[in-house]
Amino acid sequence: MRWLSMAAEEAGGDKKRVVVIGGGVAGSFLVKSLQFSAEVFLIDPKEYFEIPWASLRAMVEPSVAERSVINHVDYFTNGWIVASTAINITDTEVLTEQGRVVAYDYLVIATGHMDSVPKTKTERLTHYQEEFRKIQTADSILIVGGGPTGVELAGEIAVDFPEKKVTLVHRGPRLLEFIGPKASKKALNWLTSKKVEVILEQSVDLDYVSNGIYRTSGGETIRADCHFLCAGKPVGSSWLKETMLKGSLDGNGRLMVDEFLRVKGHSNIFAIGDITNIAEIKQGYLAEKHALLTAQNLKLLMNGGKESKMSSYKPASPMAIVSLGRKEAVAQLPFVTTIGCIPGMLKSKDLFVGKTRKQLGLKD
């Protein structure tokens, strides 16, 4: 593994050059898959990949992060890392915030959602220790947001710290609005059974908090020692609005792609993961599927294969598993929605951390 110097052309060689922007699930699995088939460059402002579906467990058990936060150099051993943010692209090059220019034959954009996280693994582990202490020392906790992040965090705290008063406030009419109402109802009943107070169709103005007193849009008063904001994160595409791909963004800020995950109108630029406009739930395991399909198609093209032989992507059905503590989960599967220990066995115990590490070629 080499870190890119200011001389962007130092790679050389006869192989095609693939530049991947974004080191989340999609980008990391792609560079892992392509590293011995091309000159691969990963542009990412942080030095690590993090298994995102383990992040909430790490807040109540910080040692989890030692396995779920993985330095890029540990799995991406044959390529170049540019520890910076991409700010512009042309037909042939990517420009980074630090002024580096990286040429490409193929470009893959995998910037997912915007998330403000530390640059190094050490800093990220320290962050989880701080979040754990915040939970550990609080008697009462407010969670703002009832999507999968808010529900899973409430579940983790309710199971590991049953003595704490947990309140979850969600502006929508039901929890987990990204899946069906049956799953929402089951999750609500489970949280209520764990003495989590759930307040729906209200919001909290976090700019006006006084001595641990929070006020909802409905006029209710909530006392809490700390809060966690679990609202949705914006799509990581704002930087593209000033580039040649500005016309390729849809009204939601997602890149429009064809059936081969190529940005429409560009034969050598792909987009994978949450930044795409594919009509499916944005989930990590699907970002991984995008990466593996794109790796397959890029290998075909780089070896002189015909575009007609490329594999197409078929959007996934709305399926999801939301953890509820360490042993249970609510699952929306193609033909059934269920809750309890059986779906919990699929995800909640290890949160697929061991499986993901193995896929990246790492020991558990």
C-alpha positions in Angstrom: 0.0 0.0 0.0 1.2 3.4 -0.9 0.0 6.9 0.1 -0.2 9.2 -2.9 2.6 11.8 -3.1 2.2 15.2 -4.8 3.4 13.5 -8.0 0.1 12.0 -9.1 1.7 10.2 -12.0 4.1 8.1 -10.0 2.1 4.9 -10.5 2.8 4.4 -14.1 2.4 0.9 -15.6 0.3 -0.7 -18.3 -2.8 -1.4 -16.3 -5.9 0.8 -16.5 -6.3 3.3 -13.7 -9.5 3.2 -11.6 -10.2 6.0 -9.2 -12.7 5.4 -6.5 -14.1 8.4 -4.5 -15.4 7.4 -1.1 -14.3 4.8 1.4 -17.6 3.6 2.8 -19.1 0.1 2.1 -19.4 0.5 -1.7 -16.0 2.1 -2.2 -14.1 -0.1 0.1 -15.5 -3.4 -1.3 -14.8 -2.1 -4.8 -11.1 -1.3 -4.2 -10.6 -4.6 -2.4 -12.0 -6.4 -5.4 -10.1 -4.5 -8.1 -6.7 -4.0 -6.4 -4.9 -6.7 -8.4 -6.7 -6.1 -11.7 -5.9 -2.3 -12.1 -4.0 0.6 -10.7 -6.5 1.6 -8.1 -6.7 4.9 -6.3 -9.0 5.4 -3.3 -9.8 9.0 -2.5 -11.3 9.4 1.0 -10.9 12.1 3.7 -10.6 9.4 6.5 -8.0 6.7 6.8 -10.4 3.9 7.6 -13.4 2.0 6.6 -16.1 1.5 9.2 -18.7 -1.2 9.3 -21.7 1.1 9.6 -24.3 -1.3 11.0 -22.0 -1.9 14.1 -21.7 1.8 15.0 -24.6 1.9 17.5 -23.4 -1.3 19.3 -20.0 0.5 19.6 -21.7 3.3 21.5 -22.7 0.9 24.3 -19.7 -1.4 23.9 -16.7 0.6 22.6 -14.5 -2.5 22.2 -16.7 -3.4 19.2 -15.2 -0.5 17.3 -11.8 -2.1 17.5 -13.1 -4.7 15.0 -15.6 -2.6 13.1 -13.2 0.4 12.4 -10.6 -0.9 9.9 -7.7 1.1 8.5 -7.9 1.1 4.6 -4.3 -0.2 4.5 -5.3 -3.4 6.3 -7.5 -4.7 3.4 -6.4 -2.5 0.5 -2.8 -3.7 0.2 -2.1 -3.1 -3.5 -3.0 0.5 -4.5 -2.8 4.1 -3.6 -4.7 6.0 -0.9 -5.4 9.8 -1.2 -6.4 11.0 2.2 -8.3 14.0 1.0 -11.7 15.2 -0.2 -12.6 15.3 -3.9 -13.8 18.7 -5.0 -13.9 18.6 -8.8 -13.8 16.2 -11.7 -13.1 16.5 -15.4 -13.4 13.9 -18.2 -10.0 12.5 -17.2 -9.0 13.8 -13.8 -10.1 14.2 -10.2 -9.0 17.3 -8.2 -8.7 17.0 -4.4 -9.0 19.6 -1.7 -5.3 19.5 -1.2 -4.6 20.4 -4.8 -3.7 16.9 -6.0 -4.7 15.9 -9.5 -5.4 12.2 -10.0 -5.9 11.0 -13.6 -8.3 8.1 -14.3 -9.4 5.7 -17.1 -12.5 4.8 -15.1 -14.0 6.7 -12.2 -16.4 5.4 -9.6 -18.2 7.8 -7.2 -19.2 6.2 -3.9 -19.6 9.2 -1.6 -22.8 7.9 0.0 -24.1 10.2 2.7 -22.3 13.2 4.4 -21.0 12.3 7.8 -18.7 14.3 10.0 -16.3 11.7 11.4 -12.6 11.9 12.6 -9.8 11.3 10.2 -8.0 8.5 12.0 -9.0 5.2 13.5 -7.5 6.3 16.9 -9.7 9.4 16.9 -12.8 7.3 16.0 -12.2 4.8 18.8 -11.8 7.8 21.2 -15.1 9.1 20.0 -16.9 5.9 20.8 -15.3 5.9 24.3 -16.7 9.4 24.8 -20.2 8.4 23.6 -20.1 5.4 25.9 -19.2 7.6 28.9 -22.0 10.0 27.9 -24.6 7.1 28.0 -23.0 5.5 31.1 -23.2 8.7 33.2 -26.7 9.8 32.2 -29.8 8.8 34.1 -32.1 10.0 31.3 -31.4 10.1 27.5 -33.3 11.7 24.7 -33.1 10.3 21.2 -34.3 12.5 18.3 -35.3 10.5 15.2 -37.2 7.3 14.8 -35.6 5.8 11.7 -33.4 2.7 11.9 -30.6 4.6 13.7 -32.8 6.0 16.4 -34.7 2.7 16.9 -31.5 0.7 17.1 -29.8 3.1 19.5 -32.9 3.1 21.7 -32.8 -0.7 21.7 -29.1 -0.9 22.5 -29.5 1.4 25.5 -32.7 -0.2 26.7 -31.1 -3.6 26.8 -27.7 -2.8 28.1 -28.9 0.0 30.6 -32.4 -0.9 31.5 -32.3 1.4 34.5 -32.0 4.5 32.3 -35.0 6.6 31.2 -35.0 6.7 27.4 -37.3 8.9 25.4 -37.5 8.8 21.6 -39.1 11.6 19.7 -40.0 11.2 16.0 -41.6 13.8 13.7 -43.3 11.2 11.5 -46.5 9.3 12.2 -44.7 6.0 12.7 -41.3 4.6 13.4 -39.1 3.0 10.6 -41.0 4.8 7.8 -38.6 3.3 5.3 -40.3 -0.1 5.6 -43.9 -1.2 6.1 -46.3 -0.3 8.9 -46.3 -3.9 10.3 -42.6 -3.6 11.2 -43.2 -0.1 12.6 -45.9 -1.4 14.9 -43.8 -4.3 16.1 -40.9 -2.0 16.8 -43.0 0.4 18.7 -44.5 -2.3 20.9 -41.1 -3.7 21.6 -39.7 -0.4 22.7 -42.7 0.3 24.8 -42.2 -3.1 26.5 -38.7 -2.0 27.4 -40.1 1.2 29.0 -38.9 3.5 26.2 -41.2 6.4 25.9 -42.0 7.1 22.2 -43.5 10.4 21.1 -44.6 10.5 17.5 -45.5 13.4 15.2 -43.4 15.9 17.1 -40.0 17.4 16.8 -37.4 18.9 19.2 -35.6 22.2 18.8 -32.1 21.3 20.0 -31.0 24.9 19.8 -33.2 25.8 22.8 -32.2 23.5 25.7 -32.1 24.8 29.2 -30.7 22.9 32.2 -31.6 19.5 30.7 -35.1 20.6 29.7 -36.1 20.0 26.1 -39.4 21.1 24.5 -41.2 19.4 21.7 -43.2 21.1 18.9 -46.3 19.9 20.6 -45.5 21.8 23.8 -44.4 18.8 25.8 -41.4 19.0 28.2 -38.7 16.3 28.4 -36.0 16.2 31.0 -32.8 14.5 29.8 -29.2 14.5 30.8 -28.1 14.2 27.2 -29.4 13.7 23.7 -28.5 11.9 20.5 -29.6 13.3 17.1 -30.4 10.3 14.8 -31.9 12.2 11.9 -31.2 11.3 8.3 -27.9 12.5 6.8 -27.8 14.4 3.5 -26.6 12.7 0.3 -22.9 13.2 -0.2 -23.3 14.9 -3.6 -23.2 18.6 -2.9 -19.6 18.8 -4.2 -20.9 17.5 -7.6 -23.2 20.4 -8.1 -20.3 22.5 -9.4 -18.8 19.8 -11.6 -19.5 18.4 -15.1 -21.9 15.9 -13.4 -24.3 18.5 -12.1 -26.7 17.6 -14.8 -26.6 14.0 -13.8 -28.1 14.6 -10.3 -31.8 14.1 -9.8 -34.1 16.3 -7.7 -33.0 14.4 -4.5 -29.3 15.0 -5.2 -28.6 11.4 -6.3 -26.7 10.4 -9.4 -28.8 8.9 -12.2 -27.4 5.6 -13.3 -28.2 3.1 -16.0 -28.7 -0.6 -15.5 -24.9 -1.1 -15.4 -24.5 1.5 -12.6 -22.9 3.9 -15.0 -23.7 7.6 -14.6 -26.1 8.3 -17.5 -24.3 9.8 -20.4 -20.8 8.7 -19.3 -19.4 5.4 -20.4 -16.4 5.4 -18.0 -18.0 6.9 -14.9 -19.9 4.7 -12.4 -21.8 5.5 -9.2 -22.5 2.9 -6.5 -24.0 2.8 -3.1 -26.3 5.3 -1.4 -25.5 8.1 -3.9 -27.4 6.4 -6.8 -31.0 7.0 -7.7 -31.8 3.3 -7.8 -35.3 2.7 -6.5 -34.5 0.6 -3.5 -33.8 1.0 0.3 -30.4 2.4 0.9 -28.6 -0.3 2.8 -25.1 -1.5 3.3 -25.5 -5.0 1.9 -26.9 -3.5 -1.3 -23.9 -1.1 -1.6 -21.8 -4.2 -1.3 -23.7 -5.8 -4.2 -23.2 -2.6 -6.3 -19.5 -2.8 -5.7 -19.1 -6.5 -6.6 -21.2 -6.0 -9.8 -19.2 -2.9 -10.8 -15.9 -4.8 -10.1 -17.1 -7.5 -12.4 -18.0 -5.1 -15.2 -14.8 -3.1 -14.9 -12.7 -6.2 -15.1 -14.6 -7.1 -18.3 -14.1 -3.7 -19.9 -10.4 -3.5 -18.9 -9.8 -6.9 -20.4 -11.2 -5.7 -23.7 -14.7 -7.2 -23.3 -17.7 -5.9 -25.1 -20.2 -3.6 -23.3 -23.0 -6.0 -24.4 -21.5 -8.6 -22.1 -21.8 -6.4 -19.0 -24.0 -7.6 -16.1 -27.0 -5.4 -15.2 -28.2 -4.6 -11.7 -31.7 -5.5 -10.6 -33.1 -3.3 -7.8 -33.7 -5.3 -4.5 -37.1 -5.8 -2.9 -37.8 -3.8 0.2 -36.2 -6.1 2.9 -34.6 -5.0 6.1 -33.5 -6.2 9.5 -33.4 -3.7 12.4 -31.6 -4.8 15.5 -33.4 -4.5 18.9 -30.6 -4.9 21.4 -28.3 -7.9 21.5 -30.7 -10.8 20.9 -33.8 -9.5 19.1 -34.6 -7.7 15.8 -37.6 -6.8 13.6 -37.3 -8.0 10.1 -39.3 -7.2 7.0 -38.7 -10.1 4.6 -40.3 -10.6 1.1 -43.3 -12.6 2.4 -43.4 -12.0 6.2 -42.7 -9.4 8.8 -41.5 -10.8 12.1 -39.9 -9.8 15.4 -37.9 -11.6 18.1 -34.9 -13.9 18.6 -35.0 -15.6 15.2 -34.4 -12.4 13.1 -32.1 -11.4 16.0 -30.0 -14.5 15.3 -29.4 -13.3 11.8 -28.1 -9.9 12.7 -28.1 -8.7 16.3 -25.5 -10.9 18.0 -22.5 -10.0 15.9 -24.0 -7.5 13.5 -22.3 -9.2 10.6 -18.9 -7.8 11.8 -17.1 -11.2 11.6 -18.6 -11.9 8.2 -17.7 -8.5 6.8 -14.1 -8.8 8.1 -13.8 -12.2 6.5 -15.0 -10.7 3.2 -12.3 -8.1 3.4 -9.7 -10.8 3.9 -9.2 -10.0 7.6 -9.0 -12.3 10.6 -11.8 -11.8 13.1 
